[in-house]
Amino acid sequence: MSKDIQKLNISKKILTIRGLKVMLDRDLAELYGVEIRVLNQAVTRNIKRFPDDFMFKLSWDEAKDISRSQNVILKKGKNIKYRPRVFTEQGVAMLSSVLRSERAILINIQIMRVFTKLRAIVQDYKEIVRRLDSIEKRQNIEGKEIWKAIRALQRKVLT
């Protein structure tokens, strides 16, 4: 089971919503190998463990945007029936205390590792931007066009 878990592409399931890195309840349920209703029942029974900075429900507009961007194909005439919950890194960690299966433990470990790697990547990126800013300040006017192109690429990467 451990090798199967390592093959999961968890990083693709981490989204940025409201400026936060989060995971959808349906993705977590899939990873944990439980029905989404089971995951949500466990959360509801332990709601005090999930303050707003750990877990929140998407607005209807956010839910529709997610379903479109995630290529979720709904059957004709069907709509999203509930607003999905999303979990921040701390919320995912808290899930391990309410979902106690062996798989949940192993999945949680992998998810925490992915979040840690993402933080390191962001930190590296910030350092690169800091260095570029420093170099740009030292450049003459002729180099301004090059810096405009670099900044355009930066914006493209961030979106």
ChimeraX attribute file (.defattr): number of C-alpha atoms within 10 A of each C-alpha:
attribute: neighborCount
match mode: 1-to-1
recipient: residues
	/A:1	8
	/A:2	10
	/A:3	7
	/A:4	7
	/A:5	16
	/A:6	12
	/A:7	8
	/A:8	14
	/A:9	12
	/A:10	20
	/A:11	15
	/A:12	8
	/A:13	17
	/A:14	22
	/A:15	16
	/A:16	11
	/A:17	14
	/A:18	9
	/A:19	7
	/A:20	13
	/A:21	16
	/A:22	24
	/A:23	25
	/A:24	20
	/A:25	21
	/A:26	18
	/A:27	15
	/A:28	24
	/A:29	17
	/A:30	13
	/A:31	18
	/A:32	22
	/A:33	14
	/A:34	16
	/A:35	14
	/A:36	17
	/A:37	12
	/A:38	12
	/A:39	20
	/A:40	17
	/A:41	13
	/A:42	15
	/A:43	20
	/A:44	12
	/A:45	10
	/A:46	14
	/A:47	12
	/A:48	8
	/A:49	16
	/A:50	19
	/A:51	11
	/A:52	11
	/A:53	12
	/A:54	18
	/A:55	24
	/A:56	17
	/A:57	16
	/A:58	18
	/A:59	13
	/A:60	14
	/A:61	10
	/A:62	15
	/A:63	17
	/A:64	16
	/A:65	12
	/A:66	17
	/A:67	15
	/A:68	12
	/A:69	9
	/A:70	10
	/A:71	9
	/A:72	10
	/A:73	9
	/A:74	11
	/A:75	7
	/A:76	6
	/A:77	5
	/A:78	8
	/A:79	10
	/A:80	11
	/A:81	7
	/A:82	11
	/A:83	15
	/A:84	20
	/A:85	18
	/A:86	24
	/A:87	26
	/A:88	24
	/A:89	23
	/A:90	15
	/A:91	21
	/A:92	22
	/A:93	17
	/A:94	19
	/A:95	23
	/A:96	19
	/A:97	14
	/A:98	16
	/A:99	17
	/A:100	10
	/A:101	14
	/A:102	12
	/A:103	18
	/A:104	21
	/A:105	17
	/A:106	16
	/A:107	23
	/A:108	21
	/A:109	14
	/A:110	19
	/A:111	24
	/A:112	16
	/A:113	14
	/A:114	17
	/A:115	18
	/A:116	12
	/A:117	13
	/A:118	15
	/A:119	12
	/A:120	12
	/A:121	12
	/A:122	11
	/A:123	12
	/A:124	12
	/A:125	12
	/A:126	12
	/A:127	12
	/A:128	12
	/A:129	14
	/A:130	12
	/A:131	11
	/A:132	14
	/A:133	12
	/A:134	11
	/A:135	11
	/A:136	15
	/A:137	9
	/A:138	9
	/A:139	11
	/A:140	8
	/A:141	9
	/A:142	8
	/A:143	11
	/A:144	13
	/A:145	10
	/A:146	12
	/A:147	16
	/A:148	11
	/A:149	11
	/A:150	13
	/A:151	14
	/A:152	11
	/A:153	11
	/A:154	12
	/A:155	10
	/A:156	9
	/A:157	8
	/A:158	6
	/A:159	5
